[in-house]
Amino acid sequence: MRGEMSLPAPIAEFPWRVVIPLTLLVAFGAAVLHSAGGGSFSPYADSHLIRFGVFLVMALVMSYFPEEWARLAAVPVYVVVLLLLVAVEAVGQLGGGSQRWLELGFMRLQPSELMKPGIVLIIAAFFHSMPVGMIGSWRALLVPAGLIAMPMGLVLLQPDLGTSLAIAFGGVVVMFLAGIPQKWFIGGGVAAIFLIPLAYFFGLQPYQQQRVLTFLDPASDPQGSGYHIIQSKIAIGSGGLFGKGFGEGSQSQLDYLPEPHTDFVFATMAEEWGLIGGLFVLLVFGIVLRWGLITAREATTRFSRLLAGGMTATIFFYVAVNLMMVMGLAPVVGIPLPFMSHGGSSMMTNMICVGALMMIERWNRHSTSSGL
């Protein structure tokens, strides 16, 4: 049409609808980390922004990968990360009573974080290669279950219950989306109910058992295991509607709130920015997760649909468990809040998920434009 203007392809195809809300959320997170750092950009806020910038470039580069590359990378990525988990058991660095990290010199890597998107990728590729008629077979259940069990076992040895559950969640979501008969999920749920007591007494470390008891009754040990969640609830509740003001949070500024820059960053934010700040955070996460679900719904191949659904589920797990944890609705399991908590491994994992969704969105666009 005459007079109609069109944007250059690179600008028109840029994923603005996810980059803009994510940038706003990360900037807000940097403001909260500035406060948690005692009113200084160092050491939390500046590194948080730098990591986001670096991993955003990584995600944008990922978005240009063709679908064939992603499918071919599934097995090598899974094997490499599995070997890194074995290396953690052999030469990993201790921290906080757990052995979870590899010291690489230029960074401290937590391989278990990489397995969260890695397990989604390998199981999506597995079901893509499986004939539809075999989805109801035992092979469709046992092979993915084995792929999930190996990294879960290694992560539990570290020990890291939260990350192992995240790996299982992503893998099981892909299995569900692939169309595995629901009777197997129902049977697994019933079996889990009977196995929970055994897992509690024989599978959990003493400190993990204490976390479960603390979740059920935080006031039973207010100065010990219940301290974290009690202080978190105080911080969130005292923020009220509009908060106490930027840098004015007494719980975080006076060091009552443990880990105000990592696991409990939402409590730090809620105390200073109140309900309004919390609703903003939830709104942005809602926008990002909705974008992921739309990308999965519009996917044109089984592989891309499963991959998009699994990556969206991985981000959702982070958000849901962290928010439930800081509000006392779930045991404290050490899951950071995406794009707000300080931590390189967490930022890397979530930006890998975002990059994968950008990649699938580009596949969808090109399939539509080519008429496929």
Protein Blocks (a to p, Z undefined) as FASTA:
>chain_A
ZZiacddfklmmpcfklmmmmmmmmmmmmmmmmmmnoopabfklmmmmmmmmmmmmmmmm
mmmpcfklmmmmmmmmmmmmmmmmmmmmmmpcceehiafbccehjaccdfklmmmmmmmm
mmmmmmmmpcfklmmpmklmmmmmmmmmmmmmmmmmmpcfklmmmmmmmmmmmmmmnopa
fklmmmmmmmmmmmmmmmmmmmpcfklmmmmmmmmmmmlmmmlmmmmmmmmmmmmmmnmm
nonbehiafklmnomaghkllmmmmmmmmmmnommlmmmmmmmmmmmmmmmmmmmmmpcb
fklmmmmmmmmmmmmmmmmmmmmmmnopaccehiacehkagcfklmmmmmmmmmmmmmmm
mmmmmmmmnoZZ
